[in-house]
Amino acid sequence: MVIFYVVIIIAIITFAMLYRNFVDLKNHDEGTDEMKELAGIIRDGAKTFMRREYRVIIPTVIIVALIYSLLMETVSGLTFILGATMSSLACIIGMRGGTYGNVRTTNAARVTGAMSRTVRIALMSGSVSGYAVPAFGIFGACIVWIISGGMKLDATGHGLLLQMACNPLTMRLTTYSLGCSLVAMFNRVAGGNYTKAADISADIVGKNVHNLPEDDSRMPNTIADFIGDCVNDIAGNVSDLLESFVATPVATILIAAQVFKDNYVILSASCLYPFILAGGGLLASVAGVQYIILKNRKQIKVIDGKEVEVSREDVDPAEELDHATYVSAGAVMVIGLIAARAVFGGLDLPEVFKIGWLSPWVAAVFGMVSSVAVGKLTEIYTSFKYSHVKSLAIMATEGEAFVVTKGDAIGSRSVLPPVLVIVVSMILSGTLCGAYGIAIAALGMLSFVGTTVSIDAFGPVADNAGGIAEGCHLPEHIREITDELDAVGNTTAAIGKGNAIGAAAFATVALIMSYIGAYPAADFSNPMTIVAVIGGGIIGGALIEYFTAILTDNTIKAAKKLADAGEKQLTDNPKILDENEPDKPNYEEIITMASDEALRNMLIPSVLALVAPVVCGFLFGPEFVLGLLGGSTIVAIRGALFMGNSGGAFDNAKKFIEAGLLCKLGEDGEPLRDMEGQIVYYAKGEPEYVAAHKASVTGDTVGDTRKDVVGVALDIFIKTMSTVSNTLAPVFYAYRLF
């Protein structure tokens, strides 16, 4: 039990670092009065949306909590509420970090003109989210463990109404994870609808109709998009990754409780190790992120006898973020190795540990390596440093249909490599120490999630910073700094999405294996059992497609309404587009409409993951649910990778063109060069450039819904279904219609 108190202390230390970074962030100047005003609109809009969203979330959480306490286990309703609370606190605090950091990032670029100092502020802002995710997640899990008195296999619990026997600890941990999942689903569905409806409508009206620059504040929908970046890409992402981070140790403990139930010493060690790894990963994340923050602070040097404030030069933001990842990953590897020796060394380990006490550590390393590899593969397909995005930008010169088709091909091509990495890692970790190894690999993949989320949150902060620079009409050289950060941020966001679905694959497989062990073994000699599993698999795959359709339809409908409202403002008041003394648009109208549409469309898709396995389980039994989980997982992993990577490629192809990097090609397909051998680029006013840019905007519009609405919700969907199924597996076995 001492270890759990130690992990709580680590979480409290992380809270202190989070607070220190937040205070340091707020102490930086916001800039001009116009910048302060725009930042205030974004901040207030985000807070208002979250308050309205929680008017729906809180009653839903209470209802579900009552069901679990009444029917399953008396305390499980409270642990469900605890999970929802931890997730909510993390996303609200993370969003505050983003809404205070965006304008300060812009001002750092304005005042210092230095990439290093701008990166520092953006990463400091991201660290508020990054530290909150693992700190709140593991803090709550440790509380659940302590109040339950640890793992007791002979303990039984039951609900206030039904006497359905269950293990109190595993039920409480599972419902704690489920509470995190429900909040994540609400945040992703509502936040995705909000931001992409605003973004798509701003692009359609602002760019394609009125030829306005990216993030021009004369287009009222643009400001709603800035708010959407905060409520989806920060708050939604925080609750998403926290849910994944919590699900993996819970899955590990569920597996351990089934596999090692006959050896309490091994069971105790197996339950202890994931918490040590998570706590160590928390320390490693703080070390990696703070290293970059400190490295890029202002430096005082004595020049000609005078103290002068200077900045680091020639900073590549992508390299800085990579260094944070490498430091964190290296540190957690060392901590994990020491912990494995301390926990498993000297024990009489079962044969499933193929290389003794090293087995769980090597499995965790496979997960860590998978995380870095999936991230790098995502970068290759979504960054305009590489050929895929460049070829997509060049294809824009051929028209919209070619752009969409090429983007689809890039998305489809991007699925196989990360899936191979995930499956090979899964097989190797399973070979080393069975189902427990797969669960540990999932935890390894998310062990330094504090760094991953800090880097991921860096993206929307940089995006907002660039928008504020454009909206406040700051000089071009400032926008050049924020644009470079934004392009890097697009890639880091895609990497975060890739890691989320990769971790979901590991965690869901572990949860499915736990689900299989939660009820008597299925009789596969019975043909109807096979029919049930296959039928469930088909329905599971179709359910993912149906979920995708709901989210896409809702977003497009909302975008159409916002586009019409934005166009009406510009038509009714032409002075809004006056370049000298423009009237201010009615931002509040568009912000309110975006909120209303997002909240109206939030409830049904959010609870679908809760309801689907319950209905299928009571109708057709646990074997059908097993197929449902398997089929939905296979389709969701493919869909999330395709959508995230194609969407990221579409977005960065547009930015590649807007950065003036689209070159002219000769008949041989090679870039044209002038008499001095320099590559010839399209000028922004040329008809070919205008047509290519318009085609790329269409591609980005297609990709927006994919990467920021559907793709990001699929990993939560499959983990939520798996978690619900784990809590109800015995009930499905005892009570089913067919």
C-alpha angles and dihedrals in degrees: 000000000000091000091060091055089049091053089049089053089051089051091050090050088052090051087054091051090047090053092047092052091046093051091045089050093051091049090066117092120259094214130226125012090253091053091049091050094050092045089051092053090051093046095047092045092052093048092048092051093049092050091052092045092054091056084072099034098052097055090044091052091049093050094049091045091054091051092054095045093047099043110022116023129344098233096036092086090058093048088050088055090046090055092048090048095050091049092047094049092050095049095045093049091044091051091051089053089053096046091050094041100051098070093038089055089053091049092049088057090045097048103034103026085209125128092208095059092043091051089049094056094044092050092045088055091048091049090066087065094036096054094042095058102061095027096057092036097053093036091060094044091053090050090053091050094049097047089048092054094238130281114339113169094191094053117106130192135186141184127268090253107022125050094216103151118229140154105269097213097049092045091050094047091047093050090046087057091045091054089056090048095052093052090046092053093050092047094048096046096044096037093047093051091047099049100039096044088054094042096047093046091048091052095045095049103025101042108022098037105029101021092231120165122258111285095007106170091215086076103075094204089064092069091051087053090054089054090046090056087060099045095043111024093040111022094031094045093047093054090042095055093039088055090051092046092052095043094058100059089040090053089047092054093046090053092046091050090056101038100041101031091120094055111052094185093056090041091055092048091047091052092046098051098064091053092050090047091049092047091047090049089054091056091045091052093052090049094050097046096041089051091062093041092053094042092058099045121117115280128210115218130177110237119176089347094307130107108241128186110231138174133217112267133221095021117174105206093205091054092048091054091045090054090054089053094048093049092049094045092048093048095049091048090057093045091048092051093051091046093050091053092047096046104036103022113108094017122121094245122200122248092260087077094077097187099028121240091352092066100086092042093052089047089053090049090053087056093048092048089048089053093053092042094050088048092052092047090050090051091052091056099040108032120088089222086081134064100252096067092038091054090048091052091050089049088059088075087067095057143266098295091055091049094052093044093048091047090052090051091051090049093049092045090051095060102071102055097054091040089054090050092049096046095045090048090048092051094046094047090046090050090053098052111351125240089342089061092054090052091048090050088055089052090047089055090055099032093106094037089134088070093041093053093043089056092042093051087050086073102062090039089055090044091053091044090056091046091053090049090053095040092051092045095238119175119286095248090062091052089050090061094046092044091056089050090047093053090051089045092055089056094045089051090052090048089052090052091049091051092047094055092041091053089044090056092054094041095046093050089051091048091048090051089049089049091054090054093049095075134033113288116276117249103237091179085074109085091213090060090057090046090052093051094046092044090050090050092053092048090047092055092046090048090059090052091049091049089050091051093050093052093044094048092047092051095047092048090051092046091053092053092047092047091052092048093047093048091049091056092051092046096045093047112032090178088076087075094047106127095208107042107001123185114240115253121236097263093173092063093056094040091052092046092050090050094047093050093046094049093044091055097041109081106059099049091040095057094038091088089054096046102041099067091041093054093043092046096052092043103043108010137240097307091060090049089051089057090044091056094046096047094045092048094053094048094041095052092051092044096048094049093046094048097042095048098040089047092049091048092050091050096048093043087060091048090047089058093043090052089061094247097125106115131200117250130219126221089272090059093248124122115275116244131201127231090280093052095253120142113254115230130196113259115231094245097051116112091234090054093048092050093046092048092050090051091050090051088055090051091049090050090054091047096047095072091042100053103031104032113026106019094051093049098051097074091052090047096057094042092049091051091048093048093048090048091052092055093049104035095108090048092053089052094050100039122037133135098219 
